Amino acid sequence: MPQRISFHDEIARNKLKSMFLIVLVFAVLLAIGFIIGMALGPDYFTIIMIISIIISVFYVWIGYYNSHTIALASVSAKPASEREYREFHNIVEGLALASGLPKPKLYVMNDNNINAFASGRDPKHAVICVTTGALEKLDKHELEGILAHEMSHIANYDIRFMTLTAVLVGMIAIISEIFLRSLWYSSLDGDRDNRINIFFIIMGVILAILAPLVVQLVQLAISRRREYTADASAVKFTRTPTGLIKALKKIQHEHLPSTQEKHHYNKAVAPLFIADPFKKLSGLFQTHPPLEKRIEILERM
């Protein structure tokens, strides 16, 4: 018989692993900064850092403060009226009381597949959106499990956490691009070989090419880890994993989305959903962990 898992331990373990991954991104940022500093000198590196920080922070700042608006608009979601979606509102109100969070604004998107997402920079500006398929195909207990998962993302400040990751990943990508371009343009300088250590140039080029890919993989790993954390937190809110397990099993056995159904989803918003709306094969480039693994862990709680 498999060993039982405490949802408290699972939450703590996943948060620790997420922090480790963030530290790894910082380490890559420091490494590429050191190499560029050695290759081009501190003046060049300072300019590159300033430009990359300004661009990445400005870009993410816009997305951060408008994340929920962008996400809802991308899937053509409509506000869920209390009269038409009474059960939806009742479940979320109960979860808000259980979690100590303010009730988020509720929305519905027209899609036959079971799915849902939460967005917003903090609990006071949070939204939860579910598909019409989720409201039609899930019973009250299963819908509660799905909504508890989304409330967990809000409670854990996952949007803020992923925004920090996006800033770091964006900085690394911009620094790498500027460094590679600076090498191209400065190659016309005849005195260059007298001023720069060739070893650091080569290392800088290799790191500038590989770093964006590495940190993107780390970003996806963080996204998958936050899904495990939200699953465990959902059990904490509902005190049982049964509803979420049954809902995930229904998602698992749904048909592959058609080309028309895939158009309902923007790839940039796909990581927000409780399950990958494109239903790709699992791997390093996945935003979500395999449903089988999530169900297995929940069944041991």
C-alpha positions in Angstrom: 0.0 0.0 0.0 1.4 3.4 -1.0 2.5 5.7 1.8 0.0 8.4 2.7 0.8 12.0 2.0 0.0 15.0 4.2 -1.3 17.9 2.2 0.6 20.2 4.6 3.9 18.4 3.8 3.1 18.5 0.0 2.4 22.2 0.1 5.7 22.9 2.0 7.7 20.6 -0.3 6.4 22.2 -3.5 6.9 25.7 -2.2 10.5 24.8 -1.3 11.1 23.3 -4.8 9.6 26.4 -6.4 12.0 28.7 -4.4 14.9 26.5 -5.4 14.0 26.9 -9.1 13.8 30.7 -8.7 17.3 30.7 -7.1 18.4 28.7 -10.1 17.2 31.4 -12.4 19.0 34.0 -10.3 22.1 31.9 -10.5 21.9 31.8 -14.4 21.4 35.6 -14.4 24.5 36.1 -12.2 26.5 33.7 -14.3 25.7 35.4 -17.6 26.3 38.8 -15.9 29.7 37.7 -14.7 30.7 36.3 -18.1 29.5 39.4 -20.0 31.3 41.7 -17.5 34.6 39.8 -18.1 34.1 39.7 -21.8 33.0 43.3 -22.5 34.1 45.1 -19.4 32.0 46.7 -16.6 30.8 49.7 -18.6 29.2 47.6 -21.3 27.7 45.2 -18.8 26.1 48.1 -16.8 24.5 49.5 -20.0 23.2 46.1 -21.0 21.8 45.5 -17.5 20.0 48.9 -17.4 18.4 48.5 -20.8 17.3 44.9 -20.0 15.8 45.8 -16.6 13.9 48.8 -18.1 12.5 46.8 -21.0 11.6 43.6 -19.0 10.1 45.4 -16.0 8.0 47.7 -18.2 6.7 44.8 -20.3 5.8 42.7 -17.3 4.4 45.6 -15.3 1.8 46.2 -18.0 0.9 42.5 -18.0 0.9 42.2 -14.2 -1.6 45.0 -13.6 -3.8 43.9 -16.5 -3.3 40.2 -16.3 -6.9 39.3 -15.5 -8.3 41.7 -18.1 -6.0 40.3 -20.8 -6.8 36.7 -19.8 -10.6 37.2 -19.8 -10.6 39.1 -23.1 -8.4 36.4 -24.8 -11.1 33.7 -24.2 -14.1 36.1 -24.7 -15.3 35.4 -21.1 -18.5 36.9 -19.8 -19.5 37.8 -16.2 -21.3 35.0 -14.4 -24.6 36.4 -13.2 -25.7 35.2 -9.8 -29.2 34.5 -11.1 -28.0 32.2 -13.9 -25.0 30.6 -12.1 -26.3 30.4 -8.6 -24.4 27.1 -7.7 -21.1 28.6 -9.1 -21.4 31.6 -6.8 -22.5 29.5 -3.8 -19.5 27.2 -4.0 -17.0 30.1 -4.4 -18.6 32.0 -1.5 -18.1 28.9 0.7 -14.5 28.5 -0.4 -13.8 32.2 0.3 -15.0 31.7 3.8 -12.9 28.5 4.2 -9.8 30.2 2.9 -10.3 33.6 4.4 -10.1 35.3 1.0 -12.4 37.9 -0.5 -14.7 36.4 -3.1 -13.2 36.9 -6.6 -15.2 38.1 -9.6 -16.7 35.1 -11.5 -16.7 34.6 -15.3 -17.8 32.0 -17.8 -16.3 31.2 -21.1 -18.1 29.3 -23.9 -16.3 26.0 -24.3 -17.5 22.4 -24.2 -14.3 21.1 -22.5 -13.9 21.0 -18.7 -11.5 23.7 -17.6 -11.0 26.8 -15.4 -8.4 29.4 -14.5 -7.8 32.1 -12.0 -6.0 35.4 -12.6 -5.3 38.7 -10.9 -2.3 40.3 -9.1 -3.7 39.7 -5.6 -6.8 38.4 -3.8 -8.5 41.8 -4.0 -8.2 41.9 -7.8 -8.7 38.2 -8.5 -11.1 36.5 -11.0 -12.1 32.9 -11.6 -13.3 31.8 -15.0 -14.8 28.4 -15.8 -15.9 26.8 -19.1 -19.6 26.0 -19.8 -18.4 22.4 -20.1 -17.2 22.4 -16.5 -20.6 23.7 -15.3 -22.5 21.2 -17.3 -20.4 18.1 -16.9 -19.3 18.3 -13.2 -21.4 17.6 -10.2 -21.3 20.0 -7.2 -18.5 18.1 -5.4 -16.3 17.9 -8.5 -16.9 21.6 -9.3 -15.9 22.5 -5.8 -12.6 20.6 -6.2 -11.8 22.5 -9.4 -12.8 25.9 -7.9 -10.8 25.1 -4.7 -7.7 24.5 -6.9 -8.3 28.0 -8.5 -8.8 29.6 -5.1 -5.5 28.1 -4.1 -3.7 29.9 -6.9 -5.1 33.1 -5.6 -4.2 32.3 -2.0 -0.7 31.3 -2.9 -0.1 34.5 -5.0 0.9 32.4 -7.9 0.3 35.2 -10.4 2.7 37.4 -8.5 5.2 34.6 -8.2 5.1 33.8 -11.9 5.4 37.5 -12.7 8.7 37.6 -10.8 9.8 34.5 -12.8 8.8 36.2 -16.0 10.8 39.3 -15.1 13.9 37.3 -14.5 13.5 35.2 -17.6 12.8 38.3 -19.7 16.0 40.0 -18.4 18.1 37.0 -19.3 16.6 36.8 -22.8 17.2 40.5 -23.4 20.7 40.5 -21.9 21.6 37.5 -24.1 20.3 39.2 -27.2 22.0 42.5 -26.6 25.3 40.8 -25.8 25.2 38.7 -29.0 24.4 41.8 -31.1 27.1 43.9 -29.4 29.7 41.2 -30.4 28.5 41.4 -34.0 28.8 45.1 -34.2 32.0 45.5 -32.3 33.7 42.8 -34.4 34.7 45.6 -36.8 37.0 47.1 -34.1 40.6 46.1 -35.0 41.9 46.5 -31.5 39.3 44.2 -30.0 41.6 41.2 -29.6 43.9 43.4 -27.4 41.1 44.3 -25.0 39.1 41.1 -24.5 39.8 37.7 -23.2 38.8 35.3 -26.0 37.9 32.6 -23.5 35.2 34.8 -21.9 33.8 35.8 -25.3 33.4 32.1 -26.2 31.8 31.3 -22.9 29.6 34.4 -23.2 28.3 33.4 -26.6 27.6 29.8 -25.4 25.8 31.0 -22.3 23.9 33.7 -24.2 22.6 31.0 -26.6 21.8 28.4 -24.0 20.6 30.6 -21.1 17.2 31.6 -22.5 16.4 28.0 -23.3 17.5 26.8 -19.8 15.5 29.5 -17.9 12.5 28.8 -20.1 12.6 25.2 -19.0 13.0 26.3 -15.4 10.0 28.6 -15.8 7.9 25.7 -17.1 9.1 23.5 -14.2 8.0 26.2 -11.7 4.6 26.3 -13.5 4.2 22.6 -13.1 5.3 22.7 -9.4 2.7 25.4 -8.7 0.0 23.1 -10.0 1.0 20.5 -7.5 0.9 23.1 -4.8 -2.6 24.3 -5.8 -3.8 20.7 -5.8 -2.6 20.2 -2.3 -4.0 23.5 -1.1 -7.4 22.6 -2.7 -7.5 19.6 -0.4 -6.7 21.9 2.5 -9.7 24.1 1.7 -12.2 21.2 1.0 -10.7 18.7 3.5 -11.0 16.0 0.9 -9.3 15.2 -2.4 -12.2 13.2 -3.8 -14.0 16.0 -5.8 -10.8 17.2 -7.4 -9.7 13.6 -8.3 -13.0 12.9 -10.0 -12.9 16.1 -11.9 -9.3 15.5 -13.1 -10.3 12.0 -14.2 -13.2 13.5 -16.3 -10.7 15.9 -17.9 -8.3 13.0 -18.5 -10.9 11.1 -20.5 -12.2 14.0 -22.5 -11.6 13.9 -26.3 -8.8 15.8 -27.8 -9.9 19.4 -28.6 -10.7 20.1 -32.3 -8.9 22.8 -34.3 -11.9 25.1 -33.7 -11.9 24.5 -30.0 -8.2 25.2 -29.8 -8.9 28.7 -31.2 -10.7 29.5 -28.0 -7.4 29.5 -26.1 -4.4 31.8 -26.4 -1.1 30.0 -25.9 0.1 32.8 -23.6 -2.9 32.2 -21.3 -2.9 28.4 -21.5 -0.6 28.0 -18.4 -3.3 29.6 -16.2 -5.8 26.8 -16.8 -6.2 23.8 -14.4 -5.4 21.5 -17.3 -3.5 22.1 -20.6 -6.2 23.1 -23.0 -4.1 21.8 -26.0 -3.7 18.4 -24.4 -0.1 17.9 -25.5 2.1 15.0 -24.5 3.9 15.4 -21.2 7.6 16.5 -21.2 10.0 19.3 -20.3 8.2 21.9 -22.4 4.8 21.3 -20.7 3.2 23.9 -18.6 1.2 21.3 -16.6 2.3 18.1 -14.9 0.7 14.9 -16.2 -2.9 14.4 -15.0 -2.0 10.8 -14.1 0.7 12.0 -11.7 -1.5 14.6 -10.1 -4.3 12.1 -9.6 -1.8 9.6 -8.1 -0.6 12.1 -5.5 -4.1 13.2 -4.6 -5.2 9.6 -4.1 -2.5 9.3 -1.5 -3.7 12.2 0.6 
